[in-house]
């Protein structure tokens, strides 16, 4: 699987890597930007680029999860 970079093909930030990105409950508008408070049919960053002509300025990269450690220091499965 090829993971996307921070910027997608059109120059807008990749919403899937943004802290403010959310998937909404609305099937007609499945994606949301929590920072700007709107839902859209496509990636919110593309909607911002389309409306403003500039890339989204609210992009904040998600932080990677640290693996959980047990008392003895060995990694613990999150599924167990």
N, CA, C and O atoms as a GROMACS GRO file, in nm:
protein
  320
    1UNK      N    1   0.084  -0.118   0.000
    1UNK     CA    2   0.000   0.000   0.000
    1UNK      C    3   0.088   0.124   0.000
    1UNK      O    4   0.182   0.134   0.079
    2UNK      N    5   0.060   0.215  -0.086
    2UNK     CA    6   0.136   0.338  -0.096
    2UNK      C    7   0.069   0.446  -0.010
    2UNK      O    8  -0.042   0.489  -0.041
    3UNK      N    9   0.136   0.489   0.096
    3UNK     CA   10   0.078   0.589   0.185
    3UNK      C   11   0.090   0.728   0.124
    3UNK      O   12   0.193   0.761   0.066
    4UNK      N   13  -0.016   0.810   0.135
    4UNK     CA   14  -0.011   0.944   0.078
    4UNK      C   15   0.083   1.034   0.157
    4UNK      O   16   0.110   1.009   0.275
    5UNK      N   17   0.133   1.136   0.093
    5UNK     CA   18   0.219   1.233   0.160
    5UNK      C   19   0.131   1.343   0.219
    5UNK      O   20   0.009   1.339   0.207
    6UNK      N   21   0.194   1.441   0.285
    6UNK     CA   22   0.116   1.549   0.346
    6UNK      C   23   0.040   1.629   0.242
    6UNK      O   24  -0.072   1.674   0.270
    7UNK      N   25   0.097   1.650   0.124
    7UNK     CA   26   0.027   1.723   0.019
    7UNK      C   27  -0.023   1.624  -0.084
    7UNK      O   28   0.050   1.534  -0.126
    8UNK      N   29  -0.148   1.639  -0.126
    8UNK     CA   30  -0.200   1.551  -0.229
    8UNK      C   31  -0.160   1.605  -0.366
    8UNK      O   32  -0.088   1.704  -0.375
    9UNK      N   33  -0.207   1.540  -0.471
    9UNK     CA   34  -0.166   1.571  -0.607
    9UNK      C   35  -0.195   1.716  -0.645
    9UNK      O   36  -0.118   1.775  -0.721
   10UNK      N   37  -0.301   1.775  -0.596
   10UNK     CA   38  -0.341   1.910  -0.636
   10UNK      C   39  -0.279   2.020  -0.550
   10UNK      O   40  -0.307   2.138  -0.572
   11UNK      N   41  -0.195   1.985  -0.455
   11UNK     CA   42  -0.130   2.086  -0.372
   11UNK      C   43  -0.201   2.116  -0.242
   11UNK      O   44  -0.150   2.194  -0.162
   12UNK      N   45  -0.315   2.058  -0.219
   12UNK     CA   46  -0.387   2.077  -0.093
   12UNK      C   47  -0.335   1.976   0.009
   12UNK      O   48  -0.295   1.866  -0.030
   13UNK      N   49  -0.336   2.009   0.137
   13UNK     CA   50  -0.292   1.913   0.239
   13UNK      C   51  -0.379   1.787   0.237
   13UNK      O   52  -0.497   1.793   0.200
   14UNK      N   53  -0.322   1.676   0.275
   14UNK     CA   54  -0.394   1.550   0.281
   14UNK      C   55  -0.477   1.546   0.410
   14UNK      O   56  -0.421   1.534   0.519
   15UNK      N   57  -0.607   1.554   0.398
   15UNK     CA   58  -0.695   1.559   0.515
   15UNK      C   59  -0.684   1.435   0.603
   15UNK      O   60  -0.701   1.445   0.725
   16UNK      N   61  -0.656   1.321   0.545
   16UNK     CA   62  -0.647   1.197   0.623
   16UNK      C   63  -0.532   1.203   0.723
   16UNK      O   64  -0.531   1.125   0.819
   17UNK      N   65  -0.438   1.292   0.703
   17UNK     CA   66  -0.326   1.306   0.795
   17UNK      C   67  -0.341   1.428   0.885
   17UNK      O   68  -0.248   1.463   0.957
   18UNK      N   69  -0.458   1.494   0.882
   18UNK     CA   70  -0.481   1.615   0.960
   18UNK      C   71  -0.554   1.584   1.091
   18UNK      O   72  -0.644   1.501   1.096
   19UNK      N   73  -0.513   1.652   1.195
   19UNK     CA   74  -0.572   1.639   1.327
   19UNK      C   75  -0.720   1.682   1.329
   19UNK      O   76  -0.798   1.630   1.408
   20UNK      N   77  -0.758   1.775   1.243
   20UNK     CA   78  -0.893   1.831   1.242
   20UNK      C   79  -0.991   1.756   1.152
   20UNK      O   80  -1.110   1.788   1.150
   21UNK      N   81  -0.942   1.657   1.077
   21UNK     CA   82  -1.027   1.583   0.985
   21UNK      C   83  -1.115   1.484   1.061
   21UNK      O   84  -1.071   1.424   1.160
   22UNK      N   85  -1.239   1.468   1.015
   22UNK     CA   86  -1.331   1.372   1.076
   22UNK      C   87  -1.420   1.312   0.968
   22UNK      O   88  -1.442   1.372   0.863
   23UNK      N   89  -1.470   1.194   0.996
   23UNK     CA   90  -1.569   1.131   0.909
   23UNK      C   91  -1.704   1.157   0.973
   23UNK      O   92  -1.723   1.127   1.091
   24UNK      N   93  -1.797   1.212   0.897
   24UNK     CA   94  -1.926   1.248   0.954
   24UNK      C   95  -2.027   1.134   0.941
   24UNK      O   96  -2.002   1.036   0.869
   25UNK      N   97  -2.137   1.146   1.009
   25UNK     CA   98  -2.244   1.046   1.005
   25UNK      C   99  -2.332   1.065   0.882
   25UNK      O  100  -2.408   0.975   0.848
   26UNK      N  101  -2.322   1.178   0.817
   26UNK     CA  102  -2.410   1.213   0.704
   26UNK      C  103  -2.359   1.150   0.574
   26UNK      O  104  -2.250   1.186   0.528
   27UNK      N  105  -2.434   1.056   0.514
   27UNK     CA  106  -2.387   0.990   0.392
   27UNK      C  107  -2.373   1.086   0.273
   27UNK      O  108  -2.297   1.058   0.181
   28UNK      N  109  -2.446   1.197   0.273
   28UNK     CA  110  -2.436   1.293   0.163
   28UNK      C  111  -2.313   1.383   0.178
   28UNK      O  112  -2.260   1.432   0.078
   29UNK      N  113  -2.268   1.403   0.300
   29UNK     CA  114  -2.151   1.485   0.329
   29UNK      C  115  -2.062   1.406   0.427
   29UNK      O  116  -2.061   1.434   0.547
   30UNK      N  117  -1.988   1.308   0.376
   30UNK     CA  118  -1.919   1.214   0.464
   30UNK      C  119  -1.792   1.263   0.532
   30UNK      O  120  -1.742   1.198   0.623
   31UNK      N  121  -1.738   1.376   0.490
   31UNK     CA  122  -1.612   1.424   0.547
   31UNK      C  123  -1.633   1.558   0.615
   31UNK      O  124  -1.718   1.637   0.572
   32UNK      N  125  -1.555   1.585   0.720
   32UNK     CA  126  -1.573   1.709   0.795
   32UNK      C  127  -1.439   1.766   0.839
   32UNK      O  128  -1.341   1.694   0.857
   33UNK      N  129  -1.438   1.898   0.855
   33UNK     CA  130  -1.324   1.968   0.913
   33UNK      C  131  -1.372   2.026   1.046
   33UNK      O  132  -1.458   2.115   1.048
   34UNK      N  133  -1.318   1.976   1.156
   34UNK     CA  134  -1.358   2.023   1.288
   34UNK      C  135  -1.308   2.165   1.315
   34UNK      O  136  -1.373   2.240   1.389
   35UNK      N  137  -1.195   2.203   1.256
   35UNK     CA  138  -1.141   2.337   1.278
   35UNK      C  139  -1.230   2.443   1.215
   35UNK      O  140  -1.261   2.545   1.277
   36UNK      N  141  -1.270   2.419   1.090
   36UNK     CA  142  -1.350   2.518   1.017
   36UNK      C  143  -1.500   2.496   1.030
   36UNK      O  144  -1.580   2.582   0.992
   37UNK      N  145  -1.539   2.383   1.084
   37UNK     CA  146  -1.680   2.358   1.114
   37UNK      C  147  -1.770   2.334   0.994
   37UNK      O  148  -1.881   2.385   0.989
   38UNK      N  149  -1.723   2.256   0.896
   38UNK     CA  150  -1.810   2.224   0.784
   38UNK      C  151  -1.792   2.079   0.740
   38UNK      O  152  -1.690   2.017   0.769
   39UNK      N  153  -1.892   2.027   0.670
   39UNK     CA  154  -1.889   1.893   0.612
   39UNK      C  155  -1.888   1.907   0.460
   39UNK      O  156  -1.936   2.007   0.406
   40UNK      N  157  -1.833   1.806   0.391
   40UNK     CA  158  -1.826   1.813   0.246
   40UNK      C  159  -1.832   1.674   0.184
   40UNK      O  160  -1.815   1.573   0.252
   41UNK      N  161  -1.858   1.671   0.053
   41UNK     CA  162  -1.861   1.544  -0.020
   41UNK      C  163  -1.722   1.492  -0.048
   41UNK      O  164  -1.701   1.371  -0.056
   42UNK      N  165  -1.625   1.582  -0.062
   42UNK     CA  166  -1.487   1.544  -0.088
   42UNK      C  167  -1.398   1.589   0.027
   42UNK      O  168  -1.447   1.633   0.131
   43UNK      N  169  -1.270   1.577   0.008
   43UNK     CA  170  -1.175   1.619   0.111
   43UNK      C  171  -1.194   1.767   0.142
   43UNK      O  172  -1.195   1.849   0.050
   44UNK      N  173  -1.209   1.804   0.269
   44UNK     CA  174  -1.228   1.944   0.305
   44UNK      C  175  -1.117   2.037   0.253
   44UNK      O  176  -1.144   2.152   0.218
   45UNK      N  177  -0.994   1.987   0.247
   45UNK     CA  178  -0.885   2.073   0.198
   45UNK      C  179  -0.904   2.109   0.051
   45UNK      O  180  -0.864   2.217   0.008
   46UNK      N  181  -0.964   2.020  -0.026
   46UNK     CA  182  -0.993   2.050  -0.166
   46UNK      C  183  -1.105   2.152  -0.178
   46UNK      O  184  -1.104   2.236  -0.268
   47UNK      N  185  -1.202   2.146  -0.088
   47UNK     CA  186  -1.310   2.245  -0.087
   47UNK      C  187  -1.254   2.384  -0.053
   47UNK      O  188  -1.296   2.484  -0.111
   48UNK      N  189  -1.160   2.389   0.042
   48UNK     CA  190  -1.097   2.516   0.077
   48UNK      C  191  -1.019   2.569  -0.042
   48UNK      O  192  -1.027   2.688  -0.073
   49UNK      N  193  -0.943   2.483  -0.109
   49UNK     CA  194  -0.866   2.524  -0.226
   49UNK      C  195  -0.958   2.576  -0.336
   49UNK      O  196  -0.928   2.676  -0.401
   50UNK      N  197  -1.069   2.507  -0.357
   50UNK     CA  198  -1.166   2.548  -0.459
   50UNK      C  199  -1.229   2.684  -0.426
   50UNK      O  200  -1.245   2.768  -0.514
   51UNK      N  201  -1.265   2.704  -0.300
   51UNK     CA  202  -1.335   2.827  -0.259
   51UNK      C  203  -1.240   2.946  -0.246
   51UNK      O  204  -1.275   3.058  -0.284
   52UNK      N  205  -1.122   2.923  -0.192
   52UNK     CA  206  -1.030   3.032  -0.160
   52UNK      C  207  -0.919   3.049  -0.263
   52UNK      O  208  -0.862   3.157  -0.276
   53UNK      N  209  -0.888   2.942  -0.334
   53UNK     CA  210  -0.778   2.948  -0.430
   53UNK      C  211  -0.641   2.926  -0.368
   53UNK      O  212  -0.540   2.928  -0.437
   54UNK      N  213  -0.639   2.904  -0.236
   54UNK     CA  214  -0.514   2.878  -0.165
   54UNK      C  215  -0.526   2.749  -0.086
   54UNK      O  216  -0.637   2.710  -0.048
   55UNK      N  217  -0.414   2.682  -0.059
   55UNK     CA  218  -0.419   2.559   0.022
   55UNK      C  219  -0.470   2.589   0.164
   55UNK      O  220  -0.458   2.701   0.212
   56UNK      N  221  -0.525   2.490   0.226
   56UNK     CA  222  -0.576   2.502   0.364
   56UNK      C  223  -0.463   2.543   0.457
   56UNK      O  224  -0.354   2.486   0.454
   57UNK      N  225  -0.491   2.644   0.541
   57UNK     CA  226  -0.390   2.693   0.636
   57UNK      C  227  -0.408   2.632   0.774
   57UNK      O  228  -0.328   2.658   0.864
   58UNK      N  229  -0.513   2.552   0.792
   58UNK     CA  230  -0.539   2.494   0.923
   58UNK      C  231  -0.483   2.355   0.942
   58UNK      O  232  -0.508   2.292   1.045
   59UNK      N  233  -0.408   2.305   0.844
   59UNK     CA  234  -0.356   2.169   0.852
   59UNK      C  235  -0.264   2.154   0.973
   59UNK      O  236  -0.173   2.234   0.994
   60UNK      N  237  -0.290   2.049   1.053
   60UNK     CA  238  -0.204   2.014   1.166
   60UNK      C  239  -0.186   1.863   1.161
   60UNK      O  240  -0.283   1.788   1.173
   61UNK      N  241  -0.063   1.818   1.143
   61UNK     CA  242  -0.036   1.675   1.128
   61UNK      C  243  -0.072   1.599   1.256
   61UNK      O  244  -0.046   1.645   1.367
   62UNK      N  245  -0.132   1.482   1.237
   62UNK     CA  246  -0.162   1.394   1.350
   62UNK      C  247  -0.031   1.341   1.406
   62UNK      O  248   0.066   1.324   1.333
   63UNK      N  249  -0.029   1.317   1.535
   63UNK     CA  250   0.089   1.258   1.597
   63UNK      C  251   0.074   1.107   1.594
   63UNK      O  252  -0.036   1.054   1.614
   64UNK      N  253   0.183   1.037   1.569
   64UNK     CA  254   0.180   0.890   1.565
   64UNK      C  255   0.154   0.835   1.705
   64UNK      O  256   0.200   0.891   1.805
   65UNK      N  257   0.080   0.725   1.711
   65UNK     CA  258   0.054   0.659   1.838
   65UNK      C  259   0.180   0.588   1.887
   65UNK      O  260   0.250   0.524   1.809
   66UNK      N  261   0.206   0.599   2.015
   66UNK     CA  262   0.318   0.526   2.074
   66UNK      C  263   0.267   0.388   2.116
   66UNK      O  264   0.157   0.377   2.169
   67UNK      N  265   0.346   0.283   2.093
   67UNK     CA  266   0.302   0.150   2.135
   67UNK      C  267   0.290   0.143   2.287
   67UNK      O  268   0.374   0.196   2.360
   68UNK      N  269   0.186   0.077   2.333
   68UNK     CA  270   0.166   0.059   2.476
   68UNK      C  271   0.268  -0.040   2.530
   68UNK      O  272   0.304  -0.135   2.461
   69UNK      N  273   0.315  -0.018   2.653
   69UNK     CA  274   0.410  -0.109   2.715
   69UNK      C  275   0.352  -0.162   2.845
   69UNK      O  276   0.284  -0.090   2.918
   70UNK      N  277   0.378  -0.287   2.872
   70UNK     CA  278   0.330  -0.347   2.997
   70UNK      C  279   0.428  -0.311   3.109
   70UNK      O  280   0.524  -0.237   3.087
   71UNK      N  281   0.403  -0.364   3.227
   71UNK     CA  282   0.490  -0.335   3.341
   71UNK      C  283   0.632  -0.388   3.320
   71UNK      O  284   0.727  -0.331   3.372
   72UNK      N  285   0.646  -0.498   3.243
   72UNK     CA  286   0.779  -0.554   3.222
   72UNK      C  287   0.848  -0.492   3.100
   72UNK      O  288   0.958  -0.535   3.064
   73UNK      N  289   0.788  -0.393   3.037
   73UNK     CA  290   0.850  -0.322   2.926
   73UNK      C  291   0.825  -0.380   2.789
   73UNK      O  292   0.865  -0.321   2.689
   74UNK      N  293   0.760  -0.496   2.781
   74UNK     CA  294   0.732  -0.556   2.652
   74UNK      C  295   0.604  -0.494   2.593
   74UNK      O  296   0.514  -0.457   2.668
   75UNK      N  297   0.597  -0.482   2.459
   75UNK     CA  298   0.476  -0.427   2.395
   75UNK      C  299   0.352  -0.510   2.428
   75UNK      O  300   0.359  -0.632   2.442
   76UNK      N  301   0.240  -0.441   2.441
   76UNK     CA  302   0.113  -0.505   2.472
   76UNK      C  303   0.021  -0.489   2.351
   76UNK      O  304   0.016  -0.382   2.290
   77UNK      N  305  -0.050  -0.594   2.316
   77UNK     CA  306  -0.146  -0.588   2.206
   77UNK      C  307  -0.264  -0.502   2.250
   77UNK      O  308  -0.317  -0.520   2.360
   78UNK      N  309  -0.306  -0.409   2.164
   78UNK     CA  310  -0.422  -0.325   2.196
   78UNK      C  311  -0.552  -0.401   2.179
   78UNK      O  312  -0.656  -0.356   2.226
   79UNK      N  313  -0.547  -0.516   2.112
   79UNK     CA  314  -0.668  -0.594   2.090
   79UNK      C  315  -0.699  -0.689   2.204
   79UNK      O  316  -0.812  -0.736   2.215
   80UNK      N  317  -0.604  -0.717   2.287
   80UNK     CA  318  -0.624  -0.813   2.395
   80UNK      C  319  -0.694  -0.751   2.514
   80UNK      O  320  -0.718  -0.819   2.613
   0.00000   0.00000   0.00000
